[in-house]
Amino acid sequence: MKKLKFLLLLACLSSIMGMRQLQDSLFKKPAHFPEPKYAFKGKRVDSLQVLLGRALFYDEALSIDFTTSCASCHSPFSAFTHNDHEVSHGIQDRFGKRNSPALFNLAWQPYYMWDGAINNLDVQALAPINHPDEMGESTEHVLKKIKHSWRYRSLFNKVYGDTLINSERMLKSISSFLVTLVSAESKYDRVMLKKDSFNLQEQNGYTLFKNNCNTCHTEPLFTSFNFENNGIGMLEKYRDLGRAAISGDPQDSLRFKVPSLRNLEFTYPYMHDGRMQKLYQVLDHYSGITLQKADGTKVSVQKFSPEEKVDLMAFLLALGDRTFLYATKNQFPKEFFFSQPME
């Protein structure tokens, strides 16, 4: 009997160690990426916690009327943004005033939202949950609904060792899923890792990109994460001041966070207010423009010929990561919602 208990204990410890070793496989820094900014120290990122966060991300119970989940505006098949509206679409057919940002490579971002209103991924989900035009809920009521679910009670117990369900655990679970959304398997990435090569059009486009776009859309993440005014002006129907509404600095008026160009093929519509539906419209806007950056320096973009636009488009399409888009590990967790009770 003592030997059996010892073997059971050894098996249990071995299972726990295997789970902890899995943490490293759930978030892997691509070899050609810089170090992430997200503070992993002391934070668990294991398979069950990621499953819990993924379930919450896809659960419409996080909205007041059970109609809207995080995935409603952040679909995995469009690199975790939406394509059907210019701006976010929430409960009761309400609309926000900004295009939903694509969600990937979040571990490298120092700020979240177009205006940088959030600087901690572990609390970011509070914004859409409590926004009246998005999910229209309160954190307290969401927790109450989750506590009534045997599936959540069981999984919280497996992840955290007891059935306590509070806002800290809920939010950390969601962020544990979000940090695993790493997109780094495009053709560009294969070329950088010397596993592939650009064709002539892509190579020409890459040269044009480095000479005209790389200042703001810095490789390999294809964003500087700075707040810049890209010269498109303000739409009267939104009256969106951008970063200035957060900083209070008039110099930040109409400055928005530079988005990543990765997966650009799938993340239309473009710009913070979704006013451009086609990628060629974006190229037309920047062709021949001179902009002043937030640090005072000026950036001039050459006037692109029709042939150069085709080349540049070819390179931008090489930033698409279909492996990321269709990864089942990021999709709706049928294994949670359609499972039998977990003992």
Contacts in CASP RR format, 6 or more apart in sequence:
PFRMAT RR
TARGET T0000
AUTHOR 0000-0000-0000
METHOD contacts of the structure
MODEL  1
MKKLKFLLLLACLSSIMGMRQLQDSLFKKPAHFPEPKYAFKGKRVDSLQV
LLGRALFYDEALSIDFTTSCASCHSPFSAFTHNDHEVSHGIQDRFGKRNS
PALFNLAWQPYYMWDGAINNLDVQALAPINHPDEMGESTEHVLKKIKHSW
RYRSLFNKVYGDTLINSERMLKSISSFLVTLVSAESKYDRVMLKKDSFNL
QEQNGYTLFKNNCNTCHTEPLFTSFNFENNGIGMLEKYRDLGRAAISGDP
QDSLRFKVPSLRNLEFTYPYMHDGRMQKLYQVLDHYSGITLQKADGTKVS
VQKFSPEEKVDLMAFLLALGDRTFLYATKNQFPKEFFFSQPME
19 46 0 8 1.000
19 47 0 8 1.000
19 48 0 8 1.000
20 46 0 8 1.000
22 46 0 8 1.000
22 47 0 8 1.000
23 44 0 8 1.000
23 45 0 8 1.000
23 46 0 8 1.000
26 45 0 8 1.000
26 46 0 8 1.000
26 47 0 8 1.000
26 50 0 8 1.000
26 180 0 8 1.000
27 40 0 8 1.000
27 45 0 8 1.000
27 107 0 8 1.000
27 179 0 8 1.000
27 180 0 8 1.000
27 182 0 8 1.000
28 182 0 8 1.000
29 35 0 8 1.000
29 36 0 8 1.000
30 182 0 8 1.000
30 184 0 8 1.000
30 189 0 8 1.000
30 220 0 8 1.000
31 193 0 8 1.000
32 184 0 8 1.000
32 189 0 8 1.000
32 192 0 8 1.000
32 193 0 8 1.000
32 220 0 8 1.000
33 105 0 8 1.000
33 108 0 8 1.000
33 184 0 8 1.000
33 220 0 8 1.000
33 221 0 8 1.000
34 108 0 8 1.000
34 220 0 8 1.000
34 221 0 8 1.000
36 107 0 8 1.000
36 108 0 8 1.000
36 179 0 8 1.000
37 107 0 8 1.000
37 108 0 8 1.000
37 109 0 8 1.000
37 110 0 8 1.000
38 106 0 8 1.000
38 107 0 8 1.000
38 108 0 8 1.000
38 121 0 8 1.000
38 179 0 8 1.000
40 179 0 8 1.000
43 122 0 8 1.000
43 172 0 8 1.000
43 176 0 8 1.000
44 159 0 8 1.000
44 176 0 8 1.000
45 176 0 8 1.000
45 179 0 8 1.000
45 180 0 8 1.000
46 159 0 8 1.000
48 155 0 8 1.000
48 158 0 8 1.000
48 159 0 8 1.000
49 159 0 8 1.000
49 172 0 8 1.000
49 173 0 8 1.000
49 176 0 8 1.000
50 176 0 8 1.000
50 177 0 8 1.000
50 180 0 8 1.000
51 155 0 8 1.000
51 333 0 8 1.000
51 335 0 8 1.000
51 336 0 8 1.000
52 152 0 8 1.000
52 155 0 8 1.000
52 156 0 8 1.000
52 159 0 8 1.000
52 173 0 8 1.000
52 176 0 8 1.000
52 177 0 8 1.000
53 173 0 8 1.000
53 174 0 8 1.000
53 176 0 8 1.000
53 177 0 8 1.000
54 177 0 8 1.000
54 330 0 8 1.000
54 333 0 8 1.000
54 336 0 8 1.000
55 151 0 8 1.000
55 152 0 8 1.000
55 155 0 8 1.000
55 333 0 8 1.000
55 336 0 8 1.000
55 337 0 8 1.000
56 62 0 8 1.000
56 70 0 8 1.000
56 146 0 8 1.000
56 170 0 8 1.000
56 173 0 8 1.000
56 174 0 8 1.000
56 177 0 8 1.000
57 69 0 8 1.000
57 70 0 8 1.000
57 71 0 8 1.000
57 74 0 8 1.000
57 174 0 8 1.000
57 177 0 8 1.000
57 178 0 8 1.000
58 69 0 8 1.000
58 70 0 8 1.000
58 71 0 8 1.000
58 332 0 8 1.000
58 333 0 8 1.000
58 337 0 8 1.000
59 69 0 8 1.000
60 66 0 8 1.000
60 67 0 8 1.000
60 68 0 8 1.000
60 69 0 8 1.000
60 72 0 8 1.000
61 142 0 8 1.000
61 145 0 8 1.000
61 146 0 8 1.000
61 149 0 8 1.000
62 68 0 8 1.000
62 69 0 8 1.000
62 70 0 8 1.000
62 129 0 8 1.000
62 135 0 8 1.000
62 137 0 8 1.000
62 142 0 8 1.000
63 69 0 8 1.000
63 90 0 8 1.000
63 91 0 8 1.000
63 129 0 8 1.000
63 135 0 8 1.000
63 136 0 8 1.000
63 137 0 8 1.000
64 91 0 8 1.000
64 135 0 8 1.000
64 136 0 8 1.000
64 137 0 8 1.000
64 141 0 8 1.000
65 91 0 8 1.000
65 92 0 8 1.000
67 90 0 8 1.000
67 91 0 8 1.000
67 92 0 8 1.000
68 90 0 8 1.000
68 91 0 8 1.000
68 134 0 8 1.000
68 135 0 8 1.000
70 125 0 8 1.000
70 128 0 8 1.000
70 174 0 8 1.000
71 332 0 8 1.000
72 82 0 8 1.000
72 89 0 8 1.000
72 90 0 8 1.000
73 81 0 8 1.000
73 82 0 8 1.000
73 88 0 8 1.000
73 89 0 8 1.000
73 90 0 8 1.000
73 100 0 8 1.000
73 128 0 8 1.000
73 134 0 8 1.000
74 80 0 8 1.000
74 81 0 8 1.000
74 82 0 8 1.000
74 100 0 8 1.000
74 102 0 8 1.000
74 103 0 8 1.000
75 81 0 8 1.000
75 82 0 8 1.000
75 83 0 8 1.000
76 325 0 8 1.000
76 326 0 8 1.000
76 327 0 8 1.000
76 330 0 8 1.000
76 331 0 8 1.000
77 266 0 8 1.000
77 325 0 8 1.000
77 326 0 8 1.000
78 102 0 8 1.000
78 266 0 8 1.000
78 267 0 8 1.000
78 325 0 8 1.000
79 102 0 8 1.000
79 103 0 8 1.000
79 104 0 8 1.000
79 183 0 8 1.000
79 262 0 8 1.000
79 263 0 8 1.000
79 266 0 8 1.000
79 267 0 8 1.000
79 321 0 8 1.000
79 324 0 8 1.000
79 325 0 8 1.000
80 102 0 8 1.000
80 103 0 8 1.000
80 104 0 8 1.000
80 181 0 8 1.000
80 330 0 8 1.000
81 99 0 8 1.000
81 100 0 8 1.000
81 101 0 8 1.000
81 102 0 8 1.000
81 103 0 8 1.000
81 267 0 8 1.000
82 88 0 8 1.000
82 89 0 8 1.000
82 100 0 8 1.000
83 266 0 8 1.000
83 268 0 8 1.000
83 269 0 8 1.000
85 95 0 8 1.000
86 99 0 8 1.000
86 269 0 8 1.000
86 273 0 8 1.000
86 274 0 8 1.000
86 275 0 8 1.000
87 95 0 8 1.000
87 96 0 8 1.000
87 97 0 8 1.000
87 98 0 8 1.000
87 99 0 8 1.000
87 100 0 8 1.000
87 238 0 8 1.000
87 273 0 8 1.000
87 274 0 8 1.000
88 95 0 8 1.000
88 96 0 8 1.000
88 98 0 8 1.000
88 99 0 8 1.000
88 100 0 8 1.000
88 133 0 8 1.000
88 134 0 8 1.000
89 95 0 8 1.000
89 96 0 8 1.000
90 96 0 8 1.000
90 133 0 8 1.000
90 134 0 8 1.000
90 135 0 8 1.000
91 133 0 8 1.000
91 134 0 8 1.000
91 135 0 8 1.000
91 136 0 8 1.000
94 132 0 8 1.000
94 133 0 8 1.000
94 134 0 8 1.000
95 133 0 8 1.000
96 133 0 8 1.000
96 134 0 8 1.000
97 238 0 8 1.000
97 240 0 8 1.000
97 273 0 8 1.000
98 114 0 8 1.000
98 238 0 8 1.000
98 240 0 8 1.000
98 272 0 8 1.000
98 273 0 8 1.000
99 114 0 8 1.000
99 269 0 8 1.000
99 270 0 8 1.000
99 271 0 8 1.000
99 272 0 8 1.000
99 273 0 8 1.000
99 274 0 8 1.000
101 112 0 8 1.000
101 113 0 8 1.000
101 114 0 8 1.000
101 259 0 8 1.000
102 259 0 8 1.000
102 260 0 8 1.000
102 263 0 8 1.000
102 267 0 8 1.000
103 178 0 8 1.000
103 181 0 8 1.000
104 181 0 8 1.000
104 182 0 8 1.000
104 183 0 8 1.000
104 260 0 8 1.000
104 262 0 8 1.000
104 263 0 8 1.000
104 324 0 8 1.000
105 181 0 8 1.000
105 182 0 8 1.000
105 183 0 8 1.000
105 184 0 8 1.000
105 221 0 8 1.000
105 260 0 8 1.000
105 262 0 8 1.000
106 112 0 8 1.000
106 121 0 8 1.000
106 178 0 8 1.000
106 179 0 8 1.000
106 181 0 8 1.000
107 121 0 8 1.000
107 179 0 8 1.000
107 182 0 8 1.000
108 221 0 8 1.000
108 225 0 8 1.000
109 121 0 8 1.000
109 225 0 8 1.000
110 119 0 8 1.000
110 225 0 8 1.000
111 117 0 8 1.000
111 118 0 8 1.000
111 119 0 8 1.000
111 225 0 8 1.000
111 257 0 8 1.000
112 118 0 8 1.000
112 119 0 8 1.000
112 121 0 8 1.000
112 124 0 8 1.000
113 124 0 8 1.000
113 127 0 8 1.000
113 257 0 8 1.000
114 242 0 8 1.000
114 256 0 8 1.000
114 257 0 8 1.000
114 272 0 8 1.000
115 227 0 8 1.000
115 242 0 8 1.000
115 243 0 8 1.000
115 245 0 8 1.000
115 246 0 8 1.000
115 256 0 8 1.000
115 257 0 8 1.000
116 227 0 8 1.000
116 243 0 8 1.000
116 246 0 8 1.000
116 257 0 8 1.000
117 127 0 8 1.000
117 246 0 8 1.000
118 124 0 8 1.000
118 127 0 8 1.000
121 175 0 8 1.000
121 178 0 8 1.000
121 179 0 8 1.000
122 171 0 8 1.000
122 172 0 8 1.000
122 175 0 8 1.000
123 171 0 8 1.000
124 175 0 8 1.000
124 178 0 8 1.000
125 170 0 8 1.000
125 171 0 8 1.000
125 174 0 8 1.000
125 175 0 8 1.000
126 139 0 8 1.000
126 167 0 8 1.000
126 171 0 8 1.000
127 134 0 8 1.000
128 134 0 8 1.000
128 135 0 8 1.000
129 135 0 8 1.000
129 136 0 8 1.000
129 137 0 8 1.000
129 138 0 8 1.000
129 139 0 8 1.000
129 142 0 8 1.000
130 136 0 8 1.000
130 137 0 8 1.000
130 138 0 8 1.000
130 139 0 8 1.000
139 167 0 8 1.000
142 170 0 8 1.000
143 165 0 8 1.000
143 166 0 8 1.000
143 167 0 8 1.000
143 170 0 8 1.000
146 152 0 8 1.000
146 165 0 8 1.000
146 170 0 8 1.000
147 153 0 8 1.000
147 165 0 8 1.000
150 341 0 8 1.000
151 336 0 8 1.000
151 337 0 8 1.000
151 339 0 8 1.000
151 341 0 8 1.000
151 342 0 8 1.000
152 165 0 8 1.000
153 163 0 8 1.000
153 165 0 8 1.000
154 341 0 8 1.000
154 342 0 8 1.000
154 343 0 8 1.000
155 336 0 8 1.000
155 342 0 8 1.000
156 162 0 8 1.000
156 163 0 8 1.000
156 164 0 8 1.000
156 165 0 8 1.000
156 169 0 8 1.000
157 163 0 8 1.000
158 342 0 8 1.000
159 169 0 8 1.000
159 173 0 8 1.000
160 169 0 8 1.000
180 329 0 8 1.000
180 330 0 8 1.000
181 324 0 8 1.000
181 330 0 8 1.000
182 324 0 8 1.000
183 262 0 8 1.000
183 263 0 8 1.000
183 321 0 8 1.000
183 324 0 8 1.000
184 220 0 8 1.000
184 321 0 8 1.000
184 324 0 8 1.000
185 321 0 8 1.000
185 323 0 8 1.000
185 324 0 8 1.000
186 262 0 8 1.000
186 263 0 8 1.000
186 318 0 8 1.000
186 319 0 8 1.000
186 320 0 8 1.000
186 321 0 8 1.000
187 196 0 8 1.000
187 198 0 8 1.000
187 202 0 8 1.000
187 318 0 8 1.000
187 319 0 8 1.000
187 320 0 8 1.000
188 220 0 8 1.000
188 315 0 8 1.000
188 318 0 8 1.000
188 319 0 8 1.000
188 320 0 8 1.000
189 220 0 8 1.000
189 321 0 8 1.000
190 196 0 8 1.000
191 197 0 8 1.000
191 198 0 8 1.000
191 318 0 8 1.000
192 220 0 8 1.000
198 206 0 8 1.000
198 315 0 8 1.000
198 318 0 8 1.000
199 314 0 8 1.000
201 310 0 8 1.000
201 311 0 8 1.000
201 314 0 8 1.000
201 315 0 8 1.000
202 311 0 8 1.000
202 314 0 8 1.000
202 315 0 8 1.000
202 318 0 8 1.000
203 315 0 8 1.000
204 308 0 8 1.000
204 311 0 8 1.000
204 314 0 8 1.000
204 315 0 8 1.000
205 308 0 8 1.000
205 311 0 8 1.000
205 312 0 8 1.000
205 314 0 8 1.000
205 315 0 8 1.000
206 315 0 8 1.000
206 318 0 8 1.000
208 302 0 8 1.000
208 304 0 8 1.000
208 308 0 8 1.000
208 311 0 8 1.000
208 312 0 8 1.000
208 315 0 8 1.000
209 217 0 8 1.000
209 312 0 8 1.000
209 315 0 8 1.000
209 316 0 8 1.000
211 302 0 8 1.000
212 286 0 8 1.000
212 301 0 8 1.000
212 302 0 8 1.000
213 261 0 8 1.000
213 286 0 8 1.000
213 301 0 8 1.000
215 224 0 8 1.000
215 293 0 8 1.000
215 299 0 8 1.000
216 223 0 8 1.000
216 224 0 8 1.000
216 226 0 8 1.000
216 228 0 8 1.000
216 258 0 8 1.000
216 293 0 8 1.000
216 299 0 8 1.000
217 223 0 8 1.000
217 224 0 8 1.000
217 258 0 8 1.000
217 260 0 8 1.000
217 261 0 8 1.000
218 224 0 8 1.000
221 260 0 8 1.000
221 262 0 8 1.000
222 260 0 8 1.000
222 261 0 8 1.000
222 262 0 8 1.000
222 319 0 8 1.000
223 257 0 8 1.000
223 258 0 8 1.000
223 259 0 8 1.000
223 260 0 8 1.000
223 261 0 8 1.000
224 258 0 8 1.000
225 257 0 8 1.000
225 258 0 8 1.000
226 257 0 8 1.000
226 258 0 8 1.000
226 293 0 8 1.000
226 294 0 8 1.000
227 242 0 8 1.000
227 243 0 8 1.000
227 252 0 8 1.000
227 255 0 8 1.000
227 256 0 8 1.000
227 257 0 8 1.000
227 258 0 8 1.000
227 294 0 8 1.000
228 255 0 8 1.000
228 256 0 8 1.000
228 258 0 8 1.000
228 291 0 8 1.000
228 293 0 8 1.000
228 294 0 8 1.000
229 253 0 8 1.000
229 254 0 8 1.000
229 255 0 8 1.000
229 256 0 8 1.000
229 291 0 8 1.000
229 292 0 8 1.000
229 294 0 8 1.000
230 256 0 8 1.000
230 271 0 8 1.000
230 285 0 8 1.000
230 286 0 8 1.000
230 291 0 8 1.000
231 254 0 8 1.000
231 289 0 8 1.000
231 291 0 8 1.000
232 271 0 8 1.000
232 275 0 8 1.000
232 285 0 8 1.000
233 254 0 8 1.000
234 240 0 8 1.000
234 241 0 8 1.000
234 254 0 8 1.000
235 273 0 8 1.000
235 275 0 8 1.000
238 273 0 8 1.000
240 272 0 8 1.000
240 273 0 8 1.000
241 252 0 8 1.000
241 253 0 8 1.000
241 254 0 8 1.000
242 252 0 8 1.000
242 253 0 8 1.000
242 254 0 8 1.000
242 255 0 8 1.000
242 256 0 8 1.000
242 272 0 8 1.000
243 249 0 8 1.000
243 252 0 8 1.000
243 253 0 8 1.000
243 255 0 8 1.000
243 256 0 8 1.000
243 257 0 8 1.000
244 250 0 8 1.000
244 251 0 8 1.000
244 252 0 8 1.000
244 253 0 8 1.000
244 254 0 8 1.000
244 255 0 8 1.000
246 252 0 8 1.000
251 294 0 8 1.000
252 294 0 8 1.000
255 294 0 8 1.000
256 272 0 8 1.000
261 316 0 8 1.000
261 319 0 8 1.000
262 319 0 8 1.000
262 320 0 8 1.000
262 321 0 8 1.000
263 319 0 8 1.000
263 320 0 8 1.000
263 321 0 8 1.000
263 324 0 8 1.000
263 325 0 8 1.000
264 270 0 8 1.000
264 279 0 8 1.000
264 316 0 8 1.000
264 317 0 8 1.000
264 319 0 8 1.000
264 320 0 8 1.000
265 279 0 8 1.000
265 316 0 8 1.000
265 317 0 8 1.000
265 319 0 8 1.000
265 320 0 8 1.000
266 320 0 8 1.000
266 325 0 8 1.000
268 276 0 8 1.000
268 277 0 8 1.000
268 278 0 8 1.000
268 279 0 8 1.000
269 275 0 8 1.000
269 276 0 8 1.000
269 277 0 8 1.000
270 276 0 8 1.000
270 277 0 8 1.000
270 279 0 8 1.000
270 281 0 8 1.000
270 282 0 8 1.000
271 282 0 8 1.000
276 282 0 8 1.000
276 285 0 8 1.000
279 313 0 8 1.000
279 316 0 8 1.000
280 309 0 8 1.000
280 313 0 8 1.000
283 304 0 8 1.000
283 309 0 8 1.000
283 312 0 8 1.000
283 313 0 8 1.000
286 301 0 8 1.000
287 301 0 8 1.000
287 302 0 8 1.000
287 303 0 8 1.000
287 304 0 8 1.000
287 309 0 8 1.000
288 300 0 8 1.000
288 301 0 8 1.000
288 302 0 8 1.000
288 303 0 8 1.000
288 304 0 8 1.000
289 300 0 8 1.000
289 301 0 8 1.000
290 298 0 8 1.000
290 299 0 8 1.000
290 300 0 8 1.000
290 301 0 8 1.000
291 298 0 8 1.000
291 299 0 8 1.000
291 300 0 8 1.000
291 301 0 8 1.000
292 298 0 8 1.000
292 299 0 8 1.000
293 299 0 8 1.000
304 312 0 8 1.000
324 330 0 8 1.000
END
